[in-house]
Amino acid sequence: MTRITNLMFLGLFLLSFSVTAHQIKIPDSIDDLSVTKVAENVYVLHGVIGMPDKNNKGFMSNSSFIVSDAGVVIVDTGGSLKYGEYLVTKIREVTDKPVVAIINTHMHGDHWLGNAALRKVFPDAKIYAHEKAISRLKGGEAQQWLDSFAQAIGKTLVGTEAVLPDIALKDGDSVKLAGRNYKIHHTGQAHTDNDIMIESPADKVLFAGDILVYGAVVSGGRPEDFSAKGQLKAIDHALSLP
């Protein structure tokens, strides 16, 4: 496996009505994580900037959740079982509704390795990702991510298993989860070849994954996955949404 050289994976939210609609507080360490409410039903835990290490415990991306009367939908679950367990506790501070669905924005490990914790607590939760992400992870890259994160964050990864998304999404799909409609956007190869952005029209929120990266125009942490022009195209598409 090509060594991960720059895991600065922070999937920022683009609120459709303003790219600066809420103040972003990036934590210095995992001990500083807190839930930020960014819309009436939408909450986010912003990740720690940096490579995966024992400080950030593999949480360098954002995890988000949307609450409705019918349950909770999560976008990205972090980089370990332990972080996924922490995410469950933060959700429980907001609601006692069950998690009914998880969407992984792409195949990089900091966005899906927490699936294991959510599946243990919510065994009926469905897990979605782009069809290419599912294919690549099932083709052997899931184990590569486990091995890479084990080296980077050590004991924090103990107990983490590869619980993979198994419901495929593609560009243009519209899915109804927990009583709310979500639109799926995929513009081709960008940060990876399997990035999706998830639009929640009811909340006027777009979950952009690593299409938008804090402190950088584009993010090519794994050059074999990456297209700078493709990422700029995806950003243009995001900005074109209502």
N, C-alpha and C positions, 0 to 999 in steps of 0.2 A: 504494500500500500504506500502511495506517496505520502510523505510526512505532512501533517497539517501545519502550515507555516504561518497562518495569520487568522486565527479564529476570533474575529471581531464581529460576532453575529448578534446584532441587536436589532430585531425586527420592530421598528417604531411604528406607531399608529399614525395614519394620515386621516384626520377627521375631515370629511368631505367639504365642510364649510370653511375650514381654515387649517393650514398646516401648523399653526401655533395656537391651537385652541385650548391647550392646557399646558401648565408648567411641568416640565420633565425634571424629576429629581433622580439622577443616576446614582445608585448607591456605591459606596467605596468598597464594601465587602458584603458577603451574604448575610452578615449579622444586621445590616441596615435595610434589608428588604421590607417594603411595606406596600399595601394595596392602595392604588390611586383610582378614584372613580373618574372616568373620562366622559361618560354619558349616563343618561338616566339608568340604564340597565347594564352598563359595560364597565369592567374593572380590569386593571393591569398591574402586574408586578414587573417593574423594569429591571433588567439584568445588570450585572457588573461588567464593565468594559475590560477586555483582556483575553489572553490565551486561557484555555482550561487549566486550572491549577488548584492547589489545596485551599486557596483563599476564596475563589468564586465557586469551587466545588462543581464546576462544569455548567454553571448557570450564567451564560453570557448572552442570552436572548431574553425576550419578553414572553411571559405567559399571560394570557388574557382569558377572561370568562364573561359570558353573557347570561344573565339571569332572566328567566320568564316564569310564568305560572306553571308551565309544563316541565320545567327542569333547567339544567345548566348546560351550556355548550362551552367547551374549552378550545382555545386556539394556542397550540404548542404547550408542551408539558415539561420543558427543561431537560437537563442533561444527566439525570441520575434518578434511581429509585428514591433516594433520600430527599431530593428536591421535590419530586412528585408528591411524596408524603407531606412535605411542608405546604405545597400548593393546596392539598386537600384541607389542611387546617385553616388556611386563609380563606378558602371558599366557605368553610363552615362558619367563619366569623360574619359572613354576609348573609348566608341563606342555608336552610336545611333541605333545599330541593336536591334531588339526585342529579348527578352528571349523566346525561343521556347521550352525549356525542362529544368526540374529540376530533379536531382537525389539525393535522401536522402540515405546516406551510411548505416544507421541503424535507429532504432526506438527511441533512446534516444532524449529527447526534445530539446537539444541544437543543434540538426542537422536538425530539421524540423519545429519548431514553427514559423520560419520566412517565411514559405510558404505562409501564409496569405497575407503578403505584396506583394509578387511577383504575386500572383494570382489576386490581385486587379488591378495591373498595366498591367499585361499581362494575361488576362483571358483565352487565348487560349493555354497557356503553359501547356504541359503535365508533370505530376509528377510521377516519377518512384521510386521504392524501391524493396527490396527483398520480395518475396511472404509471408514469415513469418512475416516480419515487418508490412505489410499491414494487415494481419490477426490479429495480436496482437493489433495493434492500433485500428482497427475497433471493436475489442472485448472488448473494455473498457479502455485500457491502455492509449489512447490519453488523456482522461479526467484526468487520474491520473497525467500525466505529466503537464497538465495545472494547476492543483491544487498545485502540488509541486513547480512549478516555481512561481506561484502567491505568495506563502508563502516566497520564497527566494528573489525575486526581486521586490515585491510590485507593485507600480504604473506603473513601466516600462512595465508590462504585460497587462495593460489595453488596450482593443481593440483586443488583440490577440485571434484568433479563431483557431480551429483545422481544418486546411486544409490539408487533408491527401493524401499521394501518393495513386494512384489507378491503376497504370500499373505495373504488377508484373514482377520481374526479378528473374532469378535463375542462378546457376553456368553454365558457358559455353555459355550463351546467347551472341549474337552479335547484337548490335542495331546501327542503323544509325540515327544520330540526327544532324540537321543543316548541313547536307552534309558530316559529319565525322563519321567514324566507331569507336565504343567503345566495348571492350570486358569486360564481367562481370565475376568476380572471387568470389566464395564463397566456403570456405573449410570446412564448418561445424561450430559447436559452438566454438566461440573464445571470443572476447570481449562481444558479444552477440550470439544468435543463428541465427541472421539475418544480420550479417556484409557482405557487399559487397565491393570489391575493383574494381575500374573502370580503365581499361587500355586504354590509347589513343595512339595507335601505331604510328600515324602520328606525334605526339608531343614527343614521347618517355617519356611519363609521366604516372605514376600510382597514382591515388587518393586512398589513403589507409585508409581513415576514421580513426577510433580509433584502427585499427590493429597496427599502429605505434603511440606511445604516447611519447611526449616530456618529457624527464627526468625520464622515467621508462621503464623497460623491457616489462611488461604487465600491464594491467589496469583492475582491478576487482571491479570497483566502486559499482556495483550491483551484489553481489555474486551469486544470483539466476540466473543471466544471463550468468555467466562467466565461462570459462575454460582456465586455464593457459596453459595447454598442447595444447589446441586447438589454442590459440593465437600464440604460438611459431610455431605450424604447419603452420598457415597462413603466418607468417613472412617468414618462409623457402620457402613457395610457392612464395611469392612476390620476394624474392631474386633469384628465379629460372627463372624468366621471362627474355626475351631477352633485 
